[in-house]
């Protein structure tokens, strides 16, 4: 799994645990829902660090807590 897919999967899991939809996450984070849905698009490979931080803020978790998950332990090499 690459980093982008892991980040998307982590946000989806956290939303499920919180019982919220992506629209609500966007509202909580103060960003446009289109930004969140764009991030979820499999064709898009890049993510903004600022967007990740805002989404973490919307979930009221630190970036450290966000990345402290086993999904990030064995990521594939991004340089090809």
C-alpha distances in whole Angstrom, upper triangle without the diagonal:
4,7,8,6,7,10,11,10,12,15,15,16,18,20,20,22,24,25,25,24,22,25,27,24,25,28,28,26,28,26,27,25,24,22,20,20,19,16,15,15,13,15,15,12,15,15,19,19,22,20,18,21,23,21,21,25,25,24,26,23,23,20,20,20,17,15,16,14,12,9,9,10,8,5,6,9,10,13,14
4,6,6,6,9,10,11,12,15,16,17,18,20,21,23,24,26,25,24,21,24,26,23,23,27,26,24,27,24,25,23,22,20,18,18,17,14,14,14,12,13,12,10,11,12,15,16,19,18,16,19,21,19,19,23,24,23,25,22,21,18,18,19,16,14,16,14,13,10,9,11,9,5,5,7,7,11,12
4,6,5,6,9,10,10,12,14,15,16,18,20,21,22,24,23,22,19,22,24,20,21,24,24,21,23,21,22,21,21,18,16,17,16,12,13,14,12,14,12,9,10,10,12,12,15,15,12,15,18,16,16,20,21,20,21,19,18,14,15,16,13,10,13,12,12,9,7,10,10,6,8,9,8,12,14
4,5,5,6,9,10,11,12,14,16,17,18,20,21,22,21,19,17,19,21,18,18,22,21,19,21,19,19,18,17,14,13,13,12,9,9,10,9,11,9,6,7,7,10,11,14,12,11,14,16,14,15,19,19,19,21,19,18,15,16,17,13,12,15,14,15,11,10,14,13,10,11,12,10,14,15
4,5,5,6,9,10,11,12,14,15,16,18,20,21,20,18,16,19,21,18,18,22,22,20,22,20,20,18,18,16,13,13,13,10,8,10,8,11,10,9,10,10,14,14,17,15,13,16,18,16,16,20,20,19,21,20,19,17,18,18,14,13,16,14,13,10,10,13,12,10,11,13,12,15,17
4,5,5,6,9,10,10,12,14,15,16,18,20,19,18,16,20,21,17,19,22,21,20,22,21,21,20,20,17,15,15,15,12,11,13,12,14,13,12,12,12,14,14,17,15,12,15,17,15,15,18,18,17,19,17,17,14,15,14,11,10,12,10,10,6,7,10,10,8,10,13,13,16,18
4,5,5,6,9,10,11,12,14,15,16,18,17,16,14,17,18,14,15,19,18,16,19,17,18,17,17,14,12,13,13,9,9,12,12,15,13,11,11,9,11,11,13,11,8,12,13,11,11,15,15,14,16,14,14,11,13,12,9,8,11,10,12,9,8,12,13,11,13,15,14,18,20
4,5,5,6,9,10,11,12,14,15,16,15,13,11,14,16,13,14,17,17,15,18,16,16,14,14,12,9,10,11,7,6,9,10,13,11,11,11,10,12,13,15,12,10,13,14,11,12,16,15,14,17,16,16,14,16,15,11,12,14,13,14,11,11,15,16,13,15,17,16,20,21
4,6,5,6,9,10,11,12,14,15,15,14,12,16,17,14,16,19,19,18,21,19,19,17,17,16,13,13,14,11,9,12,11,15,14,14,15,13,16,16,18,15,13,16,17,13,14,17,16,15,18,16,17,15,16,15,11,12,14,11,12,8,10,14,14,13,15,18,17,21,22
4,5,5,6,9,10,11,12,14,14,14,12,16,16,13,15,18,17,16,19,18,19,17,18,16,13,14,16,12,11,15,15,18,17,16,16,14,15,15,16,14,11,13,14,11,11,14,14,12,14,12,13,12,13,11,8,9,10,8,10,8,9,13,14,13,16,19,18,22,24
4,5,5,6,9,10,10,12,11,10,9,12,12,9,11,14,13,12,16,15,16,14,15,13,10,12,13,10,10,13,14,17,16,16,15,13,14,14,15,12,9,12,12,8,9,12,11,9,12,11,13,12,14,12,9,10,13,11,14,11,13,16,18,16,19,21,20,24,26
4,5,5,6,9,10,10,9,9,8,12,12,10,12,15,15,15,18,16,17,14,15,14,11,11,14,11,9,13,14,17,16,17,17,15,17,17,18,15,13,15,15,11,12,15,13,12,15,14,16,15,17,15,12,14,15,13,15,12,14,18,19,18,20,23,22,26,27
4,5,5,6,9,10,10,11,11,15,14,12,15,18,16,16,20,19,20,17,19,18,14,15,17,15,13,16,17,20,20,19,20,18,19,19,20,17,14,16,17,13,13,16,14,12,15,14,16,15,16,14,11,13,13,11,13,11,13,16,18,17,20,23,23,27,28
4,5,5,6,8,9,10,10,14,12,10,13,15,13,14,17,17,19,17,19,17,14,15,18,15,14,18,19,22,21,21,20,18,19,18,18,16,13,14,14,11,10,12,11,8,11,10,13,13,14,11,9,12,13,11,14,13,14,17,20,19,22,25,24,28,30
4,5,5,6,5,6,7,10,9,7,11,13,12,12,16,16,16,14,16,16,12,13,16,14,13,17,18,22,20,21,21,18,19,19,19,16,14,15,14,10,11,13,10,8,12,12,15,15,17,15,12,15,16,15,17,16,18,21,23,22,25,27,26,30,32
4,5,5,6,8,10,13,12,11,14,16,15,16,19,19,20,17,19,19,15,16,19,17,15,18,19,23,22,23,23,21,22,22,22,19,17,19,18,14,14,16,14,12,15,15,18,18,20,17,14,17,18,16,17,16,19,21,23,23,25,28,28,31,33
4,5,8,10,12,15,13,12,16,17,15,17,20,21,22,19,22,21,17,19,22,19,18,21,22,26,25,25,25,23,23,23,23,20,18,19,18,15,14,16,14,11,13,13,16,17,18,15,13,16,16,14,16,16,18,21,23,23,26,29,29,33,34
4,6,9,11,13,11,10,14,14,12,14,17,18,19,17,20,20,16,18,21,19,18,22,23,27,25,26,25,22,23,22,22,19,17,17,16,13,13,14,11,8,11,12,15,17,18,15,14,17,17,16,19,18,20,23,26,25,28,31,30,34,36
4,7,10,12,10,10,14,14,13,16,18,19,19,17,20,20,17,17,21,20,18,21,23,26,26,26,26,24,24,24,24,21,19,20,19,15,15,16,13,11,14,15,19,20,22,19,17,20,21,19,21,20,23,26,27,27,30,33,32,36,37
4,7,8,6,7,10,11,10,13,15,15,16,13,16,17,13,14,18,17,16,19,21,24,23,24,24,21,22,22,21,18,17,18,16,13,14,15,11,10,13,15,18,19,21,19,17,20,21,20,22,21,23,26,28,27,29,32,31,34,36
4,5,5,6,9,10,11,13,14,14,13,10,13,14,11,11,15,14,13,16,18,21,20,22,22,20,20,21,20,17,16,18,16,13,15,16,12,12,15,17,20,20,23,20,18,21,22,21,23,21,23,26,28,26,28,31,29,33,34
4,5,5,6,9,10,10,12,11,10,7,10,10,7,8,11,11,10,13,16,18,17,19,18,16,17,18,17,13,13,15,13,10,13,14,11,11,15,16,18,18,21,19,16,19,21,20,22,20,21,25,26,24,26,28,27,30,31
4,5,5,6,9,10,11,10,8,5,9,10,8,9,12,13,12,15,18,20,19,21,20,18,18,19,18,14,15,17,14,11,14,15,11,13,16,18,20,20,23,22,19,22,24,23,26,24,25,28,30,28,30,31,29,33,34
4,5,5,6,8,10,10,10,8,12,12,10,12,15,15,15,18,21,23,22,23,22,19,19,20,18,15,15,16,13,11,13,13,9,10,13,16,18,19,22,20,18,21,23,23,25,24,25,28,30,28,31,33,31,34,36
4,5,5,6,9,9,10,8,12,11,8,11,14,13,13,16,19,21,19,21,19,16,16,16,15,12,11,12,10,7,9,10,6,7,11,12,15,15,18,17,14,18,20,19,22,21,21,25,27,25,28,29,28,31,33
4,5,5,6,5,6,5,9,8,6,9,12,11,12,15,18,20,18,19,18,15,14,15,13,10,11,12,9,7,10,10,8,10,13,15,16,16,20,19,16,19,22,22,25,22,23,27,28,26,28,29,27,30,32
4,5,5,6,7,7,11,11,10,13,15,15,16,19,22,24,22,23,21,18,17,18,15,13,14,14,10,9,12,11,8,11,13,16,18,18,22,21,19,22,24,24,27,26,26,30,31,30,32,33,31,34,36
4,6,8,10,10,14,13,12,15,17,16,17,20,23,25,23,24,22,19,17,17,15,12,13,12,9,8,10,8,5,7,9,12,15,16,19,18,16,20,22,22,25,24,24,28,30,29,31,33,31,34,36
4,6,9,10,13,11,10,13,15,14,16,19,22,23,20,21,19,15,14,13,11,9,10,9,5,5,8,6,4,8,9,11,13,13,17,16,15,18,20,21,24,23,22,26,28,26,29,30,28,31,33
4,7,9,12,11,11,14,15,15,17,20,23,24,21,22,20,17,15,15,12,10,12,11,7,8,11,9,8,11,13,15,16,17,20,20,18,21,24,25,28,26,26,29,31,29,31,32,30,33,35
4,6,8,7,8,11,12,12,14,16,20,21,18,19,17,14,12,13,11,8,11,11,8,8,12,11,10,13,15,17,17,17,21,21,18,21,24,24,27,25,25,28,30,27,29,30,27,30,32
4,5,5,7,9,10,11,13,15,19,19,17,19,17,15,14,16,13,10,13,14,11,11,15,15,12,15,18,20,21,20,24,24,21,23,26,26,29,26,26,30,31,28,30,31,28,31,32
4,5,5,6,8,10,11,13,16,17,16,18,17,15,15,17,15,12,14,15,13,11,15,15,13,15,18,19,21,20,24,23,20,22,25,25,27,25,25,29,30,27,29,30,27,30,32
4,5,5,6,8,10,11,14,15,13,16,15,13,14,17,15,12,14,17,14,13,17,18,16,18,21,22,23,22,25,25,22,23,27,26,28,25,25,29,29,27,28,29,26,28,30
4,6,5,6,9,10,14,14,11,13,12,10,10,13,12,8,11,13,11,11,14,15,14,16,19,19,20,19,22,22,19,20,24,24,26,23,23,26,27,24,25,26,23,26,27
4,5,5,6,9,12,14,12,13,12,10,11,13,12,9,10,12,11,9,12,14,12,13,17,17,18,17,20,20,16,18,21,21,23,20,20,24,25,22,23,25,22,25,27
4,5,5,7,10,12,10,13,13,12,13,16,16,12,13,16,15,12,16,18,15,17,20,20,22,20,23,23,19,20,23,22,24,21,21,25,25,23,24,25,23,26,27
4,5,5,9,9,7,10,10,9,11,14,15,11,13,16,15,14,17,19,17,19,22,22,22,20,24,23,20,21,24,23,25,21,21,25,25,22,22,23,20,23,24
4,5,8,9,7,8,8,7,9,12,12,9,10,13,13,11,14,17,16,16,19,19,19,17,20,20,16,17,20,20,21,18,18,21,21,18,19,20,18,21,22
4,6,9,8,10,11,10,12,15,16,12,12,16,15,13,15,18,17,17,20,20,21,19,21,20,17,17,20,19,20,17,17,21,21,18,19,20,18,22,22
4,5,6,8,10,11,14,17,18,15,15,19,18,16,19,22,20,21,24,23,24,22,24,24,20,20,24,22,23,19,19,23,22,19,19,21,18,21,21
4,5,7,10,12,15,18,20,17,17,20,21,19,21,24,23,23,26,25,25,23,25,24,21,20,23,21,21,18,18,21,20,17,16,18,16,18,18
4,6,9,12,15,18,20,18,18,22,22,20,23,26,25,25,28,27,27,24,27,27,23,23,26,24,24,20,20,23,22,18,18,18,16,18,17
4,6,8,12,15,16,14,15,18,19,18,20,23,22,23,26,25,25,22,24,25,21,20,24,23,23,20,19,22,21,18,17,17,14,17,17
4,7,10,13,15,14,14,17,19,18,19,22,22,23,25,24,23,20,22,23,19,18,22,21,21,18,16,19,18,15,14,14,11,13,14
4,7,10,12,11,11,15,16,16,17,20,20,21,23,22,21,18,20,21,18,17,21,20,21,18,17,20,19,16,15,15,12,14,15
4,6,9,7,8,11,12,12,14,16,17,18,20,18,18,14,17,18,15,15,18,18,20,17,16,19,19,16,17,17,14,16,18
4,5,5,6,9,10,11,13,14,15,17,18,17,16,13,16,18,15,15,19,20,22,19,17,21,21,18,19,19,16,18,21
4,5,5,6,9,10,11,12,14,15,16,15,13,10,13,15,12,12,16,17,20,18,16,19,20,18,19,19,16,19,22
4,5,5,6,9,10,10,12,14,15,14,13,11,14,16,14,14,18,20,22,21,19,22,24,21,23,23,20,22,25
4,5,5,6,9,10,10,12,14,14,13,11,15,16,13,14,18,19,21,19,18,22,23,21,22,23,20,23,25
4,6,5,6,9,10,11,12,11,10,8,11,12,9,10,14,15,18,16,15,18,20,18,20,21,19,21,24
4,5,5,6,9,10,10,9,8,6,10,11,9,11,14,16,19,18,16,20,22,20,23,23,21,24,27
4,5,5,6,9,9,10,10,9,13,14,12,14,17,18,22,20,19,23,25,23,25,26,24,27,30
4,5,5,6,8,9,10,9,13,12,10,13,15,16,19,18,17,21,23,21,24,25,23,26,29
4,5,5,6,5,6,6,10,9,7,10,12,14,17,16,16,19,22,20,23,25,23,27,29
4,5,5,6,7,8,12,11,10,13,15,17,21,20,19,23,25,24,27,28,27,30,32
4,5,8,10,11,14,13,12,15,17,18,22,21,21,24,26,25,28,29,28,31,34
4,6,9,10,13,11,10,13,15,15,19,18,19,22,24,24,27,28,27,31,33
4,7,10,12,10,10,14,15,16,20,20,20,23,26,25,28,30,29,32,35
4,7,8,6,7,10,11,13,17,17,17,19,22,22,25,27,26,29,32
4,5,5,6,9,10,12,16,17,15,18,21,21,24,25,24,27,31
4,5,5,6,9,11,15,14,13,15,18,18,21,22,21,24,27
4,5,5,6,10,13,14,12,14,17,17,20,21,21,24,27
4,6,5,8,11,12,12,14,17,17,21,23,23,26,29
4,6,7,11,10,10,13,16,15,19,20,20,23,26
4,6,8,8,7,9,12,12,16,17,17,20,23
4,7,9,8,9,13,13,17,19,20,23,26
4,5,6,7,11,12,16,18,19,22,25
4,5,5,8,10,14,16,18,21,23
4,6,7,8,11,14,15,19,21
4,6,6,10,12,13,17,19
4,6,10,12,14,17,19
4,7,9,12,15,16
4,7,8,12,13
4,6,9,10
4,6,7
4,6
4
